[in-house]
Amino acid sequence: DQDNDAKMVIYNSDNSEAEMCGNGIRCLVQYLHKTKQNNEYMIETKAGTKIANYNSGEISVKMGKPIFEAKLVPTNIENYICGMPSTKFIFKDFSSQGYILSMGNPHLIFFVDDLSLISLSEMGPSFENNSLFPEKTNVHFCKIVDVDKINVLVWERGAGKTLACGTGACAIHVAANKLGLCNCNTKINLPGGLLNIFWNSESEEVIMSGYAKEVFTGTYTLIK
């Protein structure tokens, strides 16, 4: 689309293509702002066109509407809790209700009492590749600190253990809000830092806000 400022294509470390990357889009906007100096940016993604606003270094992105219909997530789970596909998952000594939704990509969310008991390197790939998810899934283990803050461990589909997941932060907030566990505005505390997420049942779209920092530059030669 000629009206967009850029098109974003995302590949995971296993060479699979992702529909969307919340952290990636903030990095792209930070890069674009070096030359364009706009207040608003329109970015084409596989999950639709996303609108981002730049304000004194903080980048807010309209991440779209959460998707709860099982076949659109996609997931084979047929049971719903609070309007979300949900079922109990078991792995060795771990047993917890999982909540599923899509932010243009699938997310499986657990709310637990103690994140230190989570063996991410074992449980992450097991749940990512669960047969209930025909296109695999991102996996998030979450501890509710209070109604304004949630601590998270992330296992991303096709990438493994990561420091943060922007679409995941959105999905976590939506699930927690629908379960009555958080306010309409929360800080999602990921290993790589904080993201601010706004959404409630009356909202059109989930709003993700955070920062992006340039850490290095380089050159790449494309050989055709």
C-alpha positions, 0 to 999 in steps of 0.5 A: 500500500502506497499510503503506508510508511513501511512494510515489515516482514518478520522471520523467526530464528528457525526461518519460519515467518511470523505474522507480527512482532510487537517489539520489532515494530517499535524498533522499525518505527524508531529507525524510521524516525531517524529520517522521517521525524513523523508523529504517526507511522503506518506499517504494513504487516502480515497481521494487517496495517498497524498505526504507531505514534511517536512521542518523545521517544515513547512509541505507542502502537495500535495492535488490533483487536484480540481474536477469541474464536478458536478456529481463527486463533487457531486452536482445537480447544472447544471449551471457553472460559470468560469468552476465551478458549481454555483447557487444563494443561499438564506437564510433569508436576505442572498443572494449570488452566491455559487461556488462548487468544490471538493478536494476529498470532496465537498465544497460550497464557498461564497464570501461576503463583511462582515463576521460579518453579517454571522450567521454561526450557522444558515446558516451553517447547512442549506447549508450543508444539502441543497438538491443540495448536495446528500452527504451534503457539507462543507460550507465556507464564505470568504472575499477577503482582497486583492489578497494575503489574504482571511479571512474565516469562516468555517462550516464543513460537519458532524462537524459544526463550526470549527477553520480550514479546510485544504481541504476547504482552498484549495477549496477557493483558487481555486475558488477565483483564477478561478474568478480572485480574487486572485494570484496563491499563497494566505494566507487563514486566518482561525479562527485557523490560516493561511494556504498558498495555491498555485494553478493556472490553469496550476498547476497539484495539489493544494499545502497546506503548514502550521504547526502542533503543539503537544498540548497534548498526551494520551493513548487509550485502544482498547477493542475488 
